[in-house]
Amino acid sequence: GESVGLHLPTLSVQEGDNSIINCAYSNSASDYFIWYKQESGKGPQFIIDIRSNMDKRQGQRVTVLLNKTVKHLSLQIAATQPGDSAVYFCAENIRNNFNKFYFGSGTKLNVKP
Amino acid sequence: GAGVSQSPSNKVTEKGKDVELRCDPISGHTALYWYRQSLGQGLEFLIYFQGNSAPDKSGLPSDRFSAERTGGSVSTLTIQRTQQEDSAVYLCASSFEQGHGYTFGSGTRLTVV
């Protein structure tokens, strides 16, 4: 079955440092990935996405890297700020199965001032 | 509306009672999803609606769970004879078209006592 998981359940970083959050997936048919940020008491918020025909995509202070060879996805946050403190989820969508995304269990990012 | 709206935001119910959770998707979004998030866990897919097509109910955990979407807009998730294990945050999301990132609501926190 599909499996999306995260290597580190909790990540603590100093304000201003770069953060890297990792995610592994198991289904080679997955072709679309999204990173979500969830703050306490709120629903997940879209951060950035990437399709399997790409290996890197950049947004504002965020970069997503996709390594299809090892089925690994990462989210890099540059110059991490206190407002980045949240739980981050990767989500996987399998080719020709648009009905649902499969979510990992999340990584909690703590930004220390 | 401007975002996905869910009501109520919090619901406490006694074991064995029925509950209804409501979701107002973003206007014009044809796809609507329900997910469940247990404490400290990732998101579990429940059900998906796309236009006038038959919904994908493959994620509903038992026949106590049902959902409908009236007029292609508002959706109601109903849980009959609630159990304590139903306690979770129920998240609704909508998207303009399938296979793209969702916009989530803030969720309904259900507590069964």
Interface residues (C-beta under 8 A of the other chain):
Chain A: V4 Y32 I34 Y36 G41 K42 G43 P44 Q45 F46 D49 F89 A91 N93 F98 N99 K100 F101 Y102 F103 G104 S105 G106
Chain B: V4 Y33 Y35 G40 Q41 G42 L43 E44 F45 Y48 Q50 D56 G59 L91 A93 Q98 G99 G101 Y102 T103 F104 G105 S106 G107
